[in-house]
């Protein structure tokens, strides 16, 4: 058997082990989160963080994927704008950032049980087809989260973008930036080469937390700076 074939079979086996362990553990943690919501709603975020750290552990021990983080987040609340290459960063955001208020598509709230936990955690639903109405709802939810001293976490591209590519930022990002008047912390993530496929590939996922970008910049400038910063790990690969 060729070396490439053996490596492929090993990746498949490790991926299957990861999926079995992670989804079984996720089911247990979702049930636990619902119990916690009933007895201590303010503690749901701790279960969400535990889920994210469990995800990291499964990746490391079963799939052979390590995570390397450079840079630091500010202590005061900020609007965190993260590159989105795979489902990895959607889960890892809860371990990377302490109790963030994450913007996510409203459809996720309809997932049985998980949607209930997401609402209890304070996930901010984004209804992309509602235009200005959606933006007003996002701003109201964001201000509520900021009153609790939470970071806001958004994927400004609005959808997953393959590694080596970049997409135009969604219009709602600039509107949110203007209305909440917060600095932006860009985060670059290179997960697509390891996590976006059906079969995971061992290696290292790099995460780079950039320097804060001040509030109050013109739309063209903030979009250009965020786009450049979240794609620093794509340099030399962008088409």
ZAFILO-301961 format. One line per 4 residues: their letters; for each residue x negated, y, z negated of N, C-alpha, C. Coordinates in steps of 0.02 Angstrom, whole numbers, plus 50000, padded with zeros to 5 digits. Layout:
<torros>
a	X:Y:Z:X:Y:Z:X:Y:Z  ...
</torros>
This chain:
<torros>
xxxx	49958:49940:50000:50000:50000:50000:49956:50062:50000  49971:50110:50044:49932:50171:50049:49937:50211:49985  49884:50252:49972:49882:50293:49912:49942:50341:49910  49960:50370:49967:50016:50417:49970:50082:50383:49951
xxxx	50090:50320:49974:50150:50283:49959:50154:50267:49884  50098:50248:49854:50097:50234:49782:50114:50297:49742  50085:50354:49764:50098:50417:49729:50172:50435:49734  50201:50422:49792:50272:50437:49802:50315:50394:49757
xxxx	50299:50330:49752:50338:50285:49709:50332:50305:49636  50273:50326:49616:50263:50348:49547:50304:50411:49533  50306:50458:49580:50345:50519:49572:50419:50503:49566  50443:50455:49607:50513:50436:49604:50529:50405:49536
xxxx	50486:50360:49513:50498:50328:49448:50498:50379:49391  50450:50425:49393:50447:50475:49340:50507:50522:49344  50529:50539:49404:50587:50582:49412:50650:50549:49384  50659:50484:49399:50717:50448:49374:50716:50445:49298
xxxx	50657:50435:49269:50651:50435:49196:50669:50503:49167  50647:50555:49200:50663:50623:49178:50738:50635:49180  50770:50620:49237:50841:50632:49244:50882:50593:49192  50863:50531:49181:50900:50489:49133:50895:50519:49063
xxxx	50834:50537:49043:50824:50563:48975:50854:50632:48967  50843:50675:49015:50866:50745:49007:50942:50749:49007  50975:50715:49053:51048:50722:49056:51082:50685:48998  51053:50631:48975:51082:50598:48917:51074:50643:48855
xxxx	51015:50672:48847:51004:50717:48792:51047:50779:48797  51057:50804:48858:51098:50864:48868:51170:50852:48846  51196:50793:48861:51264:50776:48841:51271:50778:48765  51222:50751:48730:51223:50752:48657:51220:50824:48631
xxxx	51177:50865:48660:51168:50933:48636:51229:50977:48651  51263:50964:48707:51325:51002:48721:51378:50987:48668  51385:50924:48650:51433:50906:48599:51414:50938:48532  51349:50936:48518:51325:50967:48456:51338:51043:48457
xxxx	51328:51075:48513:51339:51147:48519:51412:51165:48506  51458:51123:48530:51529:51136:48519:51546:51131:48444  51516:51082:48411:51525:51077:48339:51497:51139:48304  51438:51161:48324:51407:51220:48293:51449:51282:48306
xxxx	51479:51287:48365:51522:51344:48381:51580:51350:48332  51606:51293:48311:51663:51293:48265:51642:51314:48195  51585:51289:48172:51566:51301:48102:51521:51362:48093  51483:51379:48144:51437:51436:48139:51423:51465:48208
xxxx	51470:51503:48237:51464:51528:48306:51399:51565:48320  51373:51601:48271:51312:51640:48283:51250:51596:48291  51256:51532:48277:51199:51487:48282:51197:51448:48347  51245:51459:48392:51247:51422:48455:51183:51432:48495
xxxx	51155:51493:48492:51095:51507:48531:51037:51461:48511  51035:51439:48448:50982:51395:48426:50987:51327:48460  51049:51304:48470:51058:51240:48506:51038:51249:48580  51056:51306:48608:51038:51320:48678:50962:51322:48686
xxxx	50928:51352:48639:50855:51354:48642:50826:51284:48634  50854:51245:48589:50831:51175:48580:50840:51135:48644  50895:51147:48680:50907:51114:48744:50853:51132:48794  50835:51196:48797:50784:51218:48844:50715:51189:48826
xxxx	50700:51186:48763:50636:51158:48742:50634:51082:48753  50691:51050:48745:50697:50979:48761:50683:50968:48836  50709:51012:48877:50696:51010:48949:50621:51015:48963  50587:51061:48930:50514:51067:48939:50479:51002:48918
xxxx	50499:50974:48862:50467:50913:48838:50477:50855:48887  50538:50849:48914:50550:50796:48963:50508:50806:49026  50503:50868:49049:50461:50882:49107:50389:50861:49094  50363:50880:49037:50293:50866:49021:50280:50792:49013
xxxx	50319:50759:48971:50305:50690:48953:50326:50640:49007  50380:50655:49043:50407:50606:49090:50391:50622:49163  50393:50686:49181:50382:50704:49251:50311:50729:49264  50272:50739:49212:50203:50762:49222:50198:50834:49244
xxxx	50246:50875:49224:50246:50945:49242:50231:50988:49181  50178:51026:49185:50160:51072:49131:50184:51142:49148  50189:51185:49098:50211:51254:49106:50158:51300:49079  50135:51346:49119:50084:51395:49100:50114:51465:49102
xxxx	50117:51498:49045:50146:51565:49040:50092:51616:49024  50089:51669:49063:50043:51725:49049:50083:51789:49043  50059:51835:49000:50094:51897:48988:50140:51892:48928  50163:51949:48905:50206:51950:48846:50267:51994:48857
xxxx	50322:51975:48826:50383:52015:48829:50381:52070:48777  50411:52127:48791:50414:52181:48741:50460:52161:48683  50450:52192:48626:50492:52177:48568:50562:52206:48575  50566:52265:48604:50631:52298:48611:50667:52271:48673
xxxx	50734:52273:48673:50773:52246:48729:50754:52276:48796  50755:52234:48847:50738:52255:48915:50781:52215:48964  50782:52238:49025:50815:52201:49079:50761:52158:49112  50765:52093:49103:50716:52047:49130:50739:52023:49198
xxxx	50698:52035:49249:50714:52016:49317:50668:51959:49338  50696:51900:49349:50656:51840:49360:50664:51813:49431  50609:51790:49459:50610:51754:49522:50650:51689:49513  50686:51670:49565:50729:51610:49561:50713:51563:49618
xxxx	50673:51511:49604:50655:51463:49655:50690:51395:49647  50710:51380:49586:50741:51315:49573:50783:51319:49510  50815:51263:49493:50856:51261:49433:50813:51266:49370  50748:51257:49378:50702:51258:49320:50710:51322:49279
xxxx	50704:51381:49312:50703:51443:49274:50770:51460:49243  50825:51433:49271:50890:51444:49240:50893:51411:49171  50862:51353:49164:50860:51319:49099:50805:51347:49056  50746:51359:49085:50688:51379:49046:50694:51449:49017
xxxx	50739:51490:49045:50748:51558:49019:50764:51558:48945  50797:51504:48921:50818:51501:48851:50761:51484:48804  50706:51456:48831:50646:51444:48791:50596:51501:48800  50596:51530:48859:50549:51583:48874:50565:51647:48837
xxxx	50630:51661:48829:50654:51723:48797:50698:51704:48738  50687:51736:48682:50727:51721:48622:50798:51748:48630  50846:51704:48631:50917:51721:48632:50935:51773:48685  50920:51760:48749:50936:51809:48801:51010:51807:48820
xxxx	51035:51863:48845:51101:51865:48876:51090:51858:48951  51107:51801:48978:51091:51783:49047:51150:51798:49093  51135:51832:49148:51186:51842:49201:51186:51780:49245  51246:51752:49257:51251:51693:49299:51318:51693:49335
xxxx	51321:51656:49390:51383:51656:49429:51441:51630:49388  51498:51662:49397:51557:51647:49356:51580:51575:49362  51565:51542:49419:51587:51474:49429:51560:51426:49375  51502:51442:49347:51473:51398:49297:51517:51393:49234
xxxx	51556:51445:49223:51598:51445:49163:51654:51394:49167  51665:51367:49227:51719:51318:49236:51696:51246:49223  51632:51236:49212:51607:51169:49198:51635:51144:49131  51667:51087:49130:51696:51062:49067:51644:51059:49011
xxxx	51663:51082:48952:51623:51082:48892:51564:51130:48897  51523:51122:48949:51464:51165:48957:51486:51238:48963  51540:51251:48999:51564:51319:49007:51585:51350:48941  51614:51309:48898:51633:51334:48831:51571:51354:48792
xxxx	51520:51313:48794:51458:51328:48759:51426:51391:48788  51427:51397:48854:51398:51456:48887:51433:51520:48864  51498:51519:48859:51535:51577:48835:51517:51593:48763  51511:51541:48721:51493:51551:48651:51423:51580:48645
xxxx	51379:51560:48690:51310:51586:48689:51306:51658:48712  51356:51679:48751:51356:51748:48775:51331:51755:48847  51335:51701:48886:51319:51706:48957:51364:51759:48989  51336:51801:49032:51374:51855:49064:51393:51832:49134
xxxx	51458:51820:49147:51479:51795:49213:51476:51850:49266  51455:51830:49325:51451:51876:49382:51500:51852:49436  51551:51892:49449:51599:51876:49502:51579:51915:49565  51545:51881:49610:51514:51916:49666:51564:51946:49715
xxxx	51626:51922:49713:51675:51945:49762:51717:52003:49736  51700:52030:49677:51742:52082:49648:51710:52152:49649  51653:52159:49680:51622:52224:49691:51614:52267:49630  51641:52329:49632:51632:52377:49577:51663:52352:49512
xxxx	51718:52315:49518:51750:52288:49458:51703:52240:49422  51668:52199:49460:51620:52152:49431:51563:52189:49397  51539:52242:49429:51484:52281:49400:51505:52312:49334  51566:52339:49331:51589:52369:49268:51593:52317:49213
xxxx	51616:52257:49230:51620:52203:49180:51550:52182:49157  51503:52180:49204:51434:52162:49187:51403:52214:49140  51415:52277:49154:51387:52331:49113:51417:52328:49043  51482:52317:49038:51515:52313:48972:51486:52255:48931
xxxx	51478:52197:48964:51450:52139:48929:51377:52151:48910  51340:52185:48955:51270:52200:48941:51263:52245:48880  51305:52295:48876:51301:52341:48819:51319:52306:48753  51364:52259:48756:51380:52220:48697:51320:52179:48675
xxxx	51285:52149:48723:51225:52109:48707:51169:52154:48680  51162:52213:48708:51110:52259:48685:51123:52283:48614  51187:52288:48596:51204:52307:48527:51181:52253:48477  51170:52192:48503:51146:52137:48462:51070:52129:48468
xxxx	51037:52178:48500:50964:52178:48509:50940:52119:48551  50979:52100:48602:50960:52045:48646:50932:52070:48711  50883:52034:48738:50859:52048:48806:50914:52028:48856  50916:52063:48912:50959:52044:48968:50917:52006:49019
xxxx	50944:51953:49048:50905:51911:49094:50944:51902:49158  50914:51923:49214:50949:51920:49278:50904:51893:49333  50934:51859:49382:50899:51839:49443:50919:51888:49497  50879:51939:49510:50900:51994:49554:50910:51974:49627
xxxx	50881:51917:49648:50892:51894:49716:50961:51862:49724  50991:51844:49668:51060:51819:49669:51067:51745:49685  51015:51713:49708:51019:51642:49725:50949:51614:49727  50943:51548:49731:50877:51517:49735:50845:51530:49803
xxxx	50780:51547:49800:50742:51563:49861:50682:51516:49864  50671:51480:49918:50616:51432:49922:50549:51465:49909  50503:51428:49879:50436:51453:49866:50403:51474:49932  50370:51530:49931:50339:51556:49991:50384:51603:50030
xxxx	50445:51615:50004:50493:51659:50036:50516:51712:49987  50544:51765:50013:50575:51816:49970:50640:51839:50002  50686:51860:49960:50751:51883:49984:50763:51954:49960  50805:51989:49995:50824:52056:49975:50861:52053:49909
xxxx	50848:52101:49865:50882:52103:49801:50956:52119:49810  50998:52089:49769:51070:52103:49771:51084:52174:49749  51134:52205:49779:51151:52275:49764:51168:52285:49690  51198:52235:49659:51218:52241:49590:51161:52253:49542
xxxx	51101:52230:49561:51043:52240:49517:51029:52314:49508  51025:52351:49563:51010:52422:49559:51065:52460:49521  51128:52440:49531:51182:52472:49495:51177:52459:49420  51161:52398:49401:51154:52381:49331:51095:52419:49300
xxxx	51039:52421:49336:50979:52457:49313:50995:52530:49299  51032:52561:49344:51049:52632:49336:51095:52644:49277  51144:52601:49268:51196:52614:49218:51176:52596:49147  51129:52548:49138:51110:52531:49069:51047:52567:49047
xxxx	51010:52597:49094:50953:52639:49078:50902:52604:49033  50878:52547:49057:50827:52508:49021:50766:52496:49065  50707:52487:49035:50650:52465:49075:50661:52395:49101  50629:52379:49156:50634:52312:49186:50569:52275:49176
xxxx	50574:52213:49153:50516:52169:49147:50521:52116:49202  50478:52120:49253:50481:52070:49307:50445:52006:49288  50472:51949:49308:50440:51885:49295:50435:51846:49360  50374:51826:49376:50361:51784:49435:50358:51711:49412
xxxx	50390:51667:49449:50390:51595:49433:50376:51556:49497  50330:51509:49493:50315:51465:49550:50336:51395:49533  50402:51382:49537:50428:51316:49518:50448:51275:49579  50458:51308:49636:50487:51275:49693:50448:51217:49721
xxxx	50382:51218:49714:50342:51163:49741:50345:51101:49698  50369:51108:49636:50372:51051:49591:50443:51029:49574  50490:51075:49576:50556:51062:49547:50614:51065:49596  50604:51093:49654:50662:51105:49698:50684:51043:49736
xxxx	50641:50993:49738:50658:50933:49776:50695:50883:49733  50723:50832:49765:50758:50779:49728:50709:50744:49682  50649:50731:49707:50598:50698:49667:50548:50750:49643  50540:50755:49579:50495:50804:49550:50423:50787:49565
xxxx	50382:50838:49570:50311:50827:49584:50269:50850:49524  50224:50809:49498:50183:50829:49441:50138:50888:49459  50119:50925:49408:50077:50984:49418:50094:51037:49366  50077:51098:49382:50088:51153:49336:50134:51206:49366
xxxx	50186:51225:49329:50229:51281:49348:50202:51343:49314  50183:51392:49353:50156:51454:49325:50211:51506:49317  50208:51541:49261:50255:51596:49246:50213:51657:49228  50224:51712:49263:50187:51774:49249:50236:51829:49229
xxxx	50229:51852:49167:50271:51907:49142:50235:51973:49158  50266:52014:49199:50235:52075:49221:50241:52132:49171  50208:52188:49187:50213:52247:49146:50281:52280:49155  50309:52309:49101:50374:52342:49106:50374:52399:49157
xxxx	50428:52403:49195:50439:52457:49243:50489:52506:49211  50473:52570:49207:50515:52617:49169:50585:52625:49199  50631:52647:49156:50699:52662:49177:50700:52726:49217  50755:52737:49254:50766:52801:49286:50734:52811:49354
xxxx	50707:52759:49384:50676:52767:49450:50729:52765:49505  50713:52796:49563:50760:52792:49620:50769:52719:49641  50826:52705:49672:50841:52636:49692:50787:52606:49735  50763:52642:49785:50714:52615:49831:50650:52595:49794
xxxx	50631:52636:49745:50569:52622:49709:50576:52563:49662  50630:52561:49624:50637:52505:49577:50645:52439:49614  50681:52439:49669:50688:52376:49707:50622:52354:49736  50583:52401:49763:50519:52383:49792:50470:52356:49740
xxxx	50469:52388:49681:50423:52367:49629:50442:52299:49600  50507:52289:49590:50529:52224:49564:50516:52169:49614  50532:52182:49677:50521:52131:49729:50448:52111:49734  50404:52161:49730:50332:52146:49734:50309:52106:49672
xxxx	50334:52125:49614:50311:52094:49552:50335:52022:49545  50398:52007:49564:50422:51939:49554:50395:51892:49607  50361:51920:49658:50331:51878:49710:50256:51875:49708  50225:51894:49651:50152:51893:49648:50124:51823:49656
xxxx	50161:51771:49637:50137:51703:49644:50148:51676:49714  50179:51717:49756:50189:51698:49827:50139:51732:49873  50095:51773:49845:50048:51810:49887:50008:51763:49931  50003:51781:49995:49967:51739:50042:50010:51685:50073
xxx	50072:51677:50047:50116:51625:50073:50179:51652:50106  50194:51716:50092:50256:51745:50120:50253:51749:50195  50308:51730:50226:50311:51732:50299:50321:51804:50322
</torros>
